[in-house]
Amino acid sequence: MSFVATTGAVLYLVAMAVVFGGTAALSFAVAPTTFRTLKAVDAGRVFGRVLRVFDAMAWVATLVAVAGGVAAMAVAISARGAALVVLAAAVHATTTLLRRSVAPKMAALKPPETEDEARTWDPDARRQFDALHRLYVRLYTSNLFLSLAALVLASLPG
């Protein structure tokens, strides 16, 4: 394997590990702990900031993974290599959708920042926000499984 291909493979693994690990940590540790510890309004504000930072990190990491996957095929193009690039590109597309469409729509609904605002929040805006939140969770779940599949496939011999 050439230097370029080896470097690409390493970059791919590290980038997809960042996506998988970060998504798992946010889903199974940070979100539950934050929402169990703080009032819902405060937890939403804190977790929203954390999520914005991670979304940016995941977006960059998936770009690195796509580039690494392409570089890993510097010596020979293979079905496995193409599948790895497609998996990384799918996670990147999902992350882009979240950052560019879903998150701004959620923010535009002006989620409450105080308990008083929470009590007077428009019920229709709440329903729309909740529907977008469910979509956000589903897309993050897909990223979790896609990045896991990418890591497993990348770690298999051959």
Backbone as ProteinMPNN parsed JSONL, in Angstrom:
{"seq_chain_A": "MSFVATTGAVLYLVAMAVVFGGTAALSFAVAPTTFRTLKAVDAGRVFGRVLRVFDAMAWVATLVAVAGGVAAMAVAISARGAALVVLAAAVHATTTLLRRSVAPKMAALKPPETEDEARTWDPDARRQFDALHRLYVRLYTSNLFLSLAALVLASLPG", "coords_chain_A": {"N_chain_A": [[0.843, -1.168, 0.0], [0.536, 2.226, -0.768], [1.992, 5.341, 0.486], [0.145, 7.443, 0.328], [-2.291, 6.055, 0.096], [-2.3, 4.652, 2.535], [-2.248, 6.78, 4.38], [-4.681, 7.967, 3.708], [-6.456, 5.899, 4.458], [-6.045, 5.845, 7.228], [-6.829, 8.474, 7.947], [-9.513, 8.273, 7.227], [-10.497, 6.318, 9.05], [-10.012, 7.614, 11.541], [-11.563, 9.958, 11.266], [-14.182, 8.911, 10.901], [-14.414, 7.611, 13.319], [-14.493, 9.771, 15.056], [-16.981, 10.834, 14.357], [-18.739, 8.651, 14.928], [-18.097, 8.109, 17.665], [-18.557, 10.625, 18.87], [-21.288, 11.019, 18.275], [-22.415, 8.822, 19.608], [-21.627, 9.412, 22.259], [-22.963, 11.861, 22.699], [-25.621, 11.011, 22.362], [-26.037, 8.923, 24.236], [-24.912, 9.687, 26.662], [-24.355, 12.555, 27.14], [-26.776, 14.003, 26.387], [-28.899, 12.614, 27.868], [-27.948, 12.992, 30.53], [-27.746, 15.784, 30.735], [-30.431, 16.592, 30.357], [-31.614, 15.304, 32.486], [-30.438, 16.488, 34.663], [-30.656, 19.314, 34.537], [-33.186, 21.933, 34.368], [-35.721, 21.688, 31.858], [-35.755, 23.846, 30.007], [-33.279, 25.11, 30.464], [-31.589, 22.94, 29.968], [-32.106, 22.46, 27.266], [-31.061, 24.77, 26.123], [-28.317, 24.602, 26.835], [-27.594, 22.053, 25.797], [-28.204, 22.484, 23.141], [-26.211, 24.276, 22.343], [-23.924, 22.675, 22.634], [-24.536, 20.719, 20.753], [-24.517, 22.206, 18.363], [-21.788, 22.77, 18.114], [-20.764, 20.156, 17.915], [-22.07, 19.307, 15.569], [-20.774, 20.892, 13.648], [-18.176, 19.877, 13.917], [-18.616, 17.214, 13.131], [-19.408, 17.6, 10.509], [-17.053, 18.565, 9.29], [-15.396, 16.365, 9.855], [-16.62, 14.342, 8.346], [-16.164, 15.263, 5.776], [-13.379, 15.009, 5.731], [-13.273, 12.237, 5.985], [-14.439, 11.377, 3.561], [-12.543, 12.406, 1.726], [-10.304, 11.006, 2.676], [-11.149, 8.388, 2.179], [-11.23, 8.378, -0.605], [-8.535, 8.897, -1.147], [-7.473, 6.574, -0.058], [-7.957, 4.793, -2.029], [-5.965, 5.181, -3.829], [-4.114, 3.46, -4.985], [-5.604, 1.309, -6.031], [-8.9, 1.084, -7.26], [-11.73, -0.079, -5.58], [-14.62, -2.113, -4.85], [-15.183, -2.223, -2.133], [-13.755, 0.022, -1.2], [-15.157, 2.025, -2.558], [-17.656, 1.687, -1.372], [-17.045, 2.497, 1.232], [-16.519, 5.218, 0.828], [-19.029, 6.03, -0.061], [-20.563, 5.539, 2.253], [-19.409, 7.41, 4.051], [-20.003, 9.742, 2.627], [-22.791, 9.683, 2.742], [-23.238, 10.077, 5.477], [-22.134, 12.609, 5.65], [-23.915, 14.034, 3.995], [-26.264, 13.799, 5.483], [-25.513, 15.139, 7.829], [-25.106, 17.678, 6.758], [-27.717, 18.275, 5.925], [-28.953, 18.401, 8.44], [-27.555, 20.603, 9.592], [-28.018, 22.705, 7.768], [-30.729, 22.806, 7.204], [-32.677, 21.523, 9.045], [-31.885, 22.316, 11.728], [-31.815, 25.239, 11.5], [-34.56, 25.677, 11.008], [-35.669, 24.766, 13.38], [-34.567, 26.623, 15.165], [-35.75, 28.952, 14.203], [-38.302, 28.719, 15.116], [-38.209, 29.768, 17.549], [-37.525, 28.535, 20.241], [-38.373, 28.274, 23.723], [-36.561, 30.219, 26.139], [-36.758, 30.748, 28.735], [-38.586, 29.81, 31.705], [-41.032, 31.111, 31.837], [-41.433, 31.845, 29.148], [-41.675, 29.275, 28.14], [-44.101, 28.452, 29.186], [-45.849, 30.069, 27.794], [-45.453, 29.508, 25.157], [-46.312, 29.213, 21.786], [-48.642, 26.746, 20.933], [-48.764, 25.553, 18.372], [-46.239, 26.153, 17.318], [-44.721, 24.698, 19.127], [-45.527, 22.065, 18.485], [-44.543, 21.889, 15.849], [-41.809, 22.246, 16.376], [-41.317, 19.991, 17.985], [-41.804, 17.96, 16.113], [-39.743, 18.457, 14.279], [-37.608, 18.005, 16.007], [-37.894, 15.251, 16.488], [-37.295, 14.339, 13.89], [-34.641, 15.219, 13.752], [-33.473, 13.573, 15.723], [-33.917, 11.047, 14.551], [-32.351, 11.272, 12.218], [-29.828, 11.604, 13.366], [-29.633, 9.114, 14.565], [-29.489, 7.511, 12.29], [-27.012, 8.386, 11.346], [-25.394, 7.414, 13.38], [-25.554, 4.615, 13.017], [-24.712, 4.385, 10.317], [-22.086, 5.405, 10.473], [-20.983, 3.538, 12.216], [-21.201, 1.218, 10.634], [-19.423, 1.986, 8.623], [-17.014, 2.072, 10.047], [-16.761, -0.609, 10.837], [-16.65, -1.927, 8.311], [-14.353, -0.693, 7.287], [-12.44, -1.681, 8.989], [-12.267, -4.355, 8.443], [-10.304, -7.043, 7.103], [-8.663, -6.829, 3.921]], "CA_chain_A": [[0.0, 0.0, 0.0], [1.338, 3.448, -0.871], [1.884, 6.301, 1.579], [-1.108, 8.18, 0.154], [-3.394, 5.145, 0.422], [-2.26, 4.389, 3.979], [-2.668, 8.01, 5.049], [-6.123, 8.091, 3.464], [-7.164, 4.922, 5.29], [-5.959, 6.299, 8.626], [-7.701, 9.641, 8.065], [-10.893, 7.785, 7.161], [-10.837, 5.685, 10.329], [-10.053, 8.614, 12.616], [-12.708, 10.849, 11.042], [-15.433, 8.199, 11.179], [-14.435, 7.35, 14.764], [-14.959, 11.016, 15.672], [-18.429, 10.926, 14.13], [-19.422, 7.608, 15.691], [-17.889, 8.32, 19.097], [-19.253, 11.832, 19.289], [-22.729, 10.783, 18.21], [-22.758, 7.907, 20.702], [-21.477, 10.128, 23.527], [-24.067, 12.812, 22.819], [-26.901, 10.31, 22.458], [-26.189, 8.026, 25.384], [-24.37, 10.238, 27.905], [-24.514, 13.995, 27.322], [-28.187, 14.423, 26.356], [-29.666, 12.154, 29.035], [-27.46, 13.615, 31.763], [-28.106, 17.203, 30.71], [-31.873, 16.769, 30.531], [-31.965, 14.804, 33.81], [-29.835, 17.339, 35.683], [-31.115, 20.701, 34.441], [-34.562, 22.169, 33.941], [-35.825, 21.46, 30.412], [-35.391, 25.061, 29.258], [-31.824, 25.27, 30.581], [-30.955, 21.802, 29.295], [-32.216, 22.689, 25.83], [-30.124, 25.831, 25.739], [-26.952, 24.071, 26.968], [-27.364, 20.973, 24.847], [-28.238, 23.075, 21.799], [-24.875, 24.82, 22.053], [-23.031, 21.521, 22.457], [-24.9, 20.079, 19.491], [-24.037, 23.043, 17.249], [-20.344, 22.549, 17.991], [-20.529, 18.813, 17.392], [-22.506, 19.269, 14.165], [-19.682, 21.452, 12.841], [-17.077, 18.9, 13.935], [-19.012, 16.05, 12.326], [-19.428, 18.017, 9.114], [-15.656, 18.569, 8.853], [-14.882, 14.992, 9.928], [-17.108, 13.554, 7.219], [-15.41, 15.704, 4.595], [-12.07, 14.355, 5.845], [-13.475, 10.815, 5.713], [-14.631, 11.212, 2.107], [-11.228, 12.616, 1.099], [-9.467, 9.879, 3.074], [-11.608, 7.202, 1.457], [-10.775, 8.511, -2.0], [-7.074, 8.724, -1.129], [-7.182, 5.17, 0.246], [-8.047, 4.046, -3.285], [-4.946, 5.726, -4.737], [-3.45, 2.36, -5.693], [-6.603, 0.554, -6.797], [-10.301, 1.334, -6.924], [-12.387, -1.34, -5.237], [-16.015, -1.995, -4.403], [-15.117, -1.935, -0.699], [-13.347, 1.421, -1.082], [-16.274, 2.855, -3.009], [-18.687, 1.597, -0.33], [-16.603, 3.342, 2.342], [-16.718, 6.613, 0.429], [-20.479, 6.265, -0.086], [-21.016, 5.638, 3.647], [-18.977, 8.713, 4.574], [-20.766, 10.78, 1.923], [-24.161, 9.649, 3.273], [-23.191, 10.738, 6.787], [-21.911, 14.033, 5.375], [-25.172, 14.598, 3.479], [-27.191, 13.89, 6.611], [-25.022, 16.219, 8.692], [-25.385, 18.928, 6.042], [-29.162, 18.488, 6.028], [-29.226, 18.841, 9.807], [-26.99, 21.939, 9.832], [-28.498, 23.739, 6.854], [-32.179, 22.842, 7.067], [-33.464, 21.191, 10.235], [-31.52, 23.182, 12.858], [-32.33, 26.608, 11.344], [-36.026, 25.688, 11.158], [-35.939, 24.654, 14.813], [-34.209, 27.906, 15.782], [-36.717, 29.957, 13.762], [-39.525, 28.56, 15.908], [-37.93, 30.469, 18.802], [-37.8, 27.733, 21.43], [-38.315, 29.103, 24.93], [-35.292, 30.31, 26.86], [-37.086, 30.885, 30.151], [-39.78, 29.036, 32.06], [-42.206, 31.909, 31.459], [-41.616, 31.666, 27.701], [-42.118, 27.889, 27.918], [-45.537, 28.369, 29.517], [-46.656, 30.821, 26.82], [-45.02, 29.172, 23.81], [-47.403, 28.871, 20.88], [-48.766, 25.281, 20.8], [-48.435, 25.133, 17.012], [-44.777, 26.207, 17.217], [-44.226, 23.562, 19.914], [-45.75, 20.842, 17.678], [-43.574, 21.911, 14.747], [-40.489, 22.032, 16.971], [-41.24, 18.58, 18.401], [-41.69, 17.134, 14.899], [-38.374, 18.642, 13.788], [-36.726, 17.337, 16.963], [-37.955, 13.802, 16.188], [-36.528, 14.157, 12.659], [-33.234, 15.393, 14.126], [-33.065, 12.35, 16.427], [-33.871, 9.948, 13.562], [-31.19, 11.463, 11.351], [-28.65, 11.296, 14.176], [-29.602, 7.653, 14.714], [-28.974, 6.954, 11.029], [-25.571, 8.663, 11.321], [-24.751, 6.497, 14.314], [-25.438, 3.295, 12.384], [-23.889, 4.488, 9.11], [-20.683, 5.546, 10.855], [-20.573, 2.239, 12.75], [-21.005, 0.341, 9.464], [-18.186, 2.427, 7.965], [-15.878, 1.644, 10.868], [-16.646, -2.083, 10.736], [-16.177, -2.255, 6.967], [-12.969, -0.221, 7.131], [-11.523, -2.477, 9.816], [-12.176, -5.733, 7.938], [-9.141, -7.255, 6.212], [-8.916, -6.991, 2.492]], "C_chain_A": [[0.899, 1.245, 0.0], [1.127, 4.352, 0.35], [0.544, 7.03, 1.514], [-2.294, 7.306, 0.552], [-3.451, 4.859, 1.923], [-2.734, 5.608, 4.765], [-4.172, 8.217, 4.893], [-6.931, 7.146, 4.338], [-7.169, 5.341, 6.759], [-6.871, 7.504, 8.854], [-9.17, 9.23, 8.081], [-11.317, 7.217, 8.508], [-10.963, 6.703, 11.459], [-11.295, 9.503, 12.471], [-14.03, 10.141, 11.353], [-15.54, 7.823, 12.656], [-14.901, 8.592, 15.525], [-16.474, 11.121, 15.537], [-19.17, 9.9, 14.985], [-19.311, 7.866, 17.192], [-18.626, 9.535, 19.621], [-20.759, 11.656, 19.305], [-23.177, 9.879, 19.352], [-22.682, 8.626, 22.05], [-22.62, 11.119, 23.738], [-25.394, 12.102, 23.083], [-27.091, 9.566, 23.769], [-25.669, 8.59, 26.701], [-24.737, 11.711, 28.087], [-25.987, 14.408, 27.37], [-28.961, 13.91, 27.567], [-29.245, 12.831, 30.341], [-27.874, 15.076, 31.838], [-29.588, 17.394, 31.0], [-32.374, 16.212, 31.861], [-31.526, 15.778, 34.905], [-30.422, 18.744, 35.702], [-32.603, 20.765, 34.126], [-34.588, 22.079, 32.417], [-35.371, 22.663, 29.598], [-33.879, 25.259, 29.279], [-31.092, 24.16, 29.836], [-30.992, 21.98, 27.786], [-31.226, 23.722, 25.34], [-28.68, 25.309, 25.773], [-26.683, 23.012, 25.911], [-27.381, 21.483, 23.413], [-26.885, 23.636, 21.394], [-23.875, 23.705, 21.799], [-23.282, 20.876, 21.098], [-24.431, 20.889, 18.289], [-22.536, 22.856, 17.032], [-20.072, 21.165, 17.402], [-20.968, 18.695, 15.935], [-21.412, 19.801, 13.245], [-18.502, 20.483, 12.779], [-17.396, 17.703, 13.043], [-19.008, 16.393, 10.842], [-18.007, 17.997, 8.544], [-15.103, 17.142, 8.823], [-15.37, 14.154, 8.745], [-16.473, 13.986, 5.907], [-14.03, 15.052, 4.568], [-12.205, 12.87, 5.517], [-13.664, 10.55, 4.218], [-13.286, 11.358, 1.394], [-10.29, 11.459, 1.433], [-9.852, 8.608, 2.348], [-11.178, 7.216, -0.001], [-9.272, 8.284, -2.069], [-6.681, 7.276, -0.864], [-7.25, 4.304, -1.012], [-7.027, 4.544, -4.306], [-4.279, 4.636, -5.562], [-4.434, 1.607, -6.581], [-8.001, 0.902, -6.308], [-10.952, -0.013, -6.677], [-13.825, -1.069, -4.818], [-16.056, -1.63, -2.921], [-14.75, -0.461, -0.472], [-14.463, 2.363, -1.489], [-17.397, 2.847, -1.971], [-18.325, 2.472, 0.87], [-16.826, 4.82, 2.036], [-18.212, 6.948, 0.432], [-21.027, 6.386, 1.34], [-20.644, 6.993, 4.25], [-19.765, 9.853, 3.925], [-22.211, 10.832, 2.421], [-24.224, 10.338, 4.639], [-22.978, 12.241, 6.602], [-23.204, 14.697, 4.878], [-26.189, 14.774, 4.607], [-26.799, 15.034, 7.537], [-25.297, 17.579, 8.052], [-26.87, 19.265, 6.117], [-29.532, 19.005, 7.421], [-28.786, 20.283, 10.025], [-27.667, 23.027, 9.003], [-30.025, 23.857, 6.787], [-32.908, 22.64, 8.388], [-33.154, 22.137, 11.394], [-32.001, 24.623, 12.675], [-33.856, 26.696, 11.487], [-36.41, 25.587, 12.633], [-35.666, 25.991, 15.504], [-35.221, 28.996, 15.43], [-38.031, 29.87, 14.541], [-39.373, 29.184, 17.298], [-38.28, 29.623, 20.021], [-37.607, 28.579, 22.691], [-36.954, 29.063, 25.601], [-35.511, 30.542, 28.348], [-38.322, 30.039, 30.427], [-41.054, 29.79, 31.711], [-42.49, 31.769, 29.972], [-42.138, 30.263, 27.398], [-43.621, 27.758, 28.176], [-46.4, 29.046, 28.458], [-46.286, 30.516, 25.368], [-46.213, 28.708, 22.984], [-47.479, 27.354, 20.683], [-48.427, 24.769, 19.397], [-46.919, 25.129, 16.797], [-44.158, 25.032, 17.981], [-44.37, 22.257, 19.121], [-44.746, 20.763, 16.528], [-42.164, 21.63, 15.259], [-40.31, 20.564, 17.362], [-41.099, 17.653, 17.199], [-40.283, 17.249, 14.316], [-37.367, 17.964, 14.714], [-36.714, 15.829, 16.715], [-37.18, 13.481, 14.914], [-35.037, 14.243, 12.947], [-32.713, 14.119, 14.784], [-32.96, 11.181, 15.447], [-32.652, 10.067, 12.659], [-29.887, 11.192, 12.11], [-28.514, 9.794, 14.393], [-29.064, 7.015, 13.442], [-27.474, 7.201, 10.924], [-24.807, 7.734, 12.247], [-24.526, 5.144, 13.647], [-24.595, 3.323, 11.106], [-22.408, 4.604, 9.454], [-20.15, 4.255, 11.481], [-20.31, 1.262, 11.609], [-19.704, 0.698, 8.749], [-16.969, 1.96, 8.74], [-15.673, 0.133, 10.788], [-16.098, -2.471, 9.379], [-14.719, -1.853, 6.779], [-11.984, -1.084, 7.911], [-11.408, -3.933, 9.355], [-10.946, -5.892, 7.044], [-9.567, -7.291, 4.75], [-9.202, -5.734, 1.804]], "O_chain_A": [[1.909, 1.286, 0.703], [0.204, 4.148, 1.138], [-0.114, 7.213, 2.538], [-3.195, 7.758, 1.26], [-4.533, 4.829, 2.511], [-3.524, 5.483, 5.701], [-4.853, 8.598, 5.845], [-7.961, 7.528, 4.893], [-8.181, 5.204, 7.446], [-7.604, 7.551, 9.842], [-9.968, 9.767, 8.849], [-12.362, 7.583, 9.045], [-11.912, 6.655, 12.241], [-11.991, 9.764, 13.452], [-14.901, 10.72, 12.002], [-16.646, 7.726, 13.188], [-15.618, 8.482, 16.519], [-17.165, 11.459, 16.497], [-20.122, 10.245, 15.686], [-20.314, 7.844, 17.906], [-19.245, 9.488, 20.683], [-21.432, 12.093, 20.239], [-24.198, 10.136, 19.99], [-23.57, 8.47, 22.888], [-23.178, 11.204, 24.832], [-26.187, 12.536, 23.919], [-28.179, 9.577, 24.344], [-25.954, 8.029, 27.759], [-25.363, 12.074, 29.084], [-26.4, 15.096, 28.304], [-29.623, 14.701, 28.239], [-30.091, 13.197, 31.157], [-28.304, 15.55, 32.89], [-29.962, 18.256, 31.795], [-33.446, 16.601, 32.324], [-32.17, 15.878, 35.949], [-30.658, 19.302, 36.773], [-33.202, 19.787, 33.679], [-33.586, 22.363, 31.761], [-34.67, 22.504, 28.599], [-33.267, 25.54, 28.248], [-30.096, 24.41, 29.157], [-30.013, 21.682, 27.101], [-30.626, 23.571, 24.277], [-27.912, 25.55, 24.842], [-25.671, 23.063, 25.213], [-26.652, 20.972, 22.562], [-26.461, 23.492, 20.247], [-23.076, 23.776, 20.865], [-22.341, 20.53, 20.383], [-23.991, 20.313, 17.295], [-22.073, 22.791, 15.893], [-19.249, 21.02, 16.498], [-20.289, 18.039, 15.144], [-21.152, 19.228, 12.187], [-17.903, 20.291, 11.721], [-16.541, 17.238, 12.289], [-18.644, 15.56, 10.012], [-17.78, 17.477, 7.451], [-14.421, 16.759, 7.872], [-14.616, 13.346, 8.204], [-16.264, 13.16, 5.018], [-13.567, 14.599, 3.522], [-11.343, 12.306, 4.842], [-13.102, 9.596, 3.68], [-12.933, 10.529, 0.556], [-9.559, 10.985, 0.564], [-8.985, 7.833, 1.944], [-10.806, 6.184, -0.559], [-8.787, 7.565, -2.943], [-5.671, 6.801, -1.384], [-6.673, 3.217, -1.058], [-7.203, 4.35, -5.509], [-3.918, 4.866, -6.716], [-4.137, 1.305, -7.736], [-8.252, 1.001, -5.107], [-10.767, -0.962, -7.439], [-14.192, 0.056, -4.478], [-16.879, -0.815, -2.505], [-15.366, 0.218, 0.351], [-14.69, 3.383, -0.839], [-18.018, 3.879, -1.719], [-19.196, 3.113, 1.458], [-17.271, 5.579, 2.898], [-18.609, 8.025, 0.876], [-21.866, 7.246, 1.605], [-21.474, 7.643, 4.886], [-20.146, 10.812, 4.595], [-22.792, 11.913, 2.512], [-25.156, 11.093, 4.918], [-23.573, 13.049, 7.315], [-23.537, 15.803, 5.304], [-26.888, 15.785, 4.668], [-27.651, 15.806, 7.977], [-25.681, 18.524, 8.742], [-27.235, 20.418, 6.347], [-30.329, 19.934, 7.556], [-29.537, 21.092, 10.571], [-27.865, 24.143, 9.484], [-30.552, 24.886, 6.364], [-33.68, 23.504, 8.805], [-34.074, 22.704, 11.983], [-32.553, 25.191, 13.617], [-34.378, 27.674, 12.022], [-37.355, 26.236, 13.083], [-36.457, 26.433, 16.336], [-35.517, 29.862, 16.254], [-38.78, 30.844, 14.611], [-40.292, 29.132, 18.116], [-39.216, 29.944, 20.754], [-36.777, 29.488, 22.717], [-36.283, 28.031, 25.633], [-34.561, 30.534, 29.129], [-39.015, 29.608, 29.505], [-42.051, 29.177, 31.33], [-43.641, 31.596, 29.569], [-42.956, 30.088, 26.494], [-44.321, 27.037, 27.464], [-47.547, 28.652, 28.244], [-46.756, 31.191, 24.453], [-47.022, 27.902, 23.443], [-46.484, 26.735, 20.306], [-47.869, 23.682, 19.249], [-46.378, 24.216, 16.173], [-43.178, 24.442, 17.525], [-43.448, 21.442, 19.088], [-44.171, 19.706, 16.265], [-41.415, 20.868, 14.647], [-39.265, 19.97, 17.096], [-40.359, 16.671, 17.255], [-39.697, 16.247, 13.906], [-36.374, 17.408, 14.244], [-35.655, 15.201, 16.73], [-36.483, 12.468, 14.852], [-34.257, 13.434, 12.444], [-31.633, 13.639, 14.441], [-32.006, 10.406, 15.514], [-31.994, 9.068, 12.368], [-28.952, 10.616, 11.554], [-27.403, 9.263, 14.404], [-28.267, 6.078, 13.507], [-26.736, 6.33, 10.465], [-23.694, 7.314, 11.93], [-23.426, 4.593, 13.709], [-23.844, 2.384, 10.842], [-21.568, 3.979, 8.807], [-18.981, 3.917, 11.292], [-19.303, 0.554, 11.62], [-18.968, -0.189, 8.318], [-15.994, 1.499, 8.146], [-14.542, -0.342, 10.684], [-15.165, -3.271, 9.301], [-13.941, -2.594, 6.179], [-10.819, -1.201, 7.529], [-10.539, -4.664, 9.832], [-10.589, -4.97, 6.311], [-10.667, -7.721, 4.403], [-9.434, -5.731, 0.595]]}, "name": "protein", "num_of_chains": 1, "seq": "MSFVATTGAVLYLVAMAVVFGGTAALSFAVAPTTFRTLKAVDAGRVFGRVLRVFDAMAWVATLVAVAGGVAAMAVAISARGAALVVLAAAVHATTTLLRRSVAPKMAALKPPETEDEARTWDPDARRQFDALHRLYVRLYTSNLFLSLAALVLASLPG"}
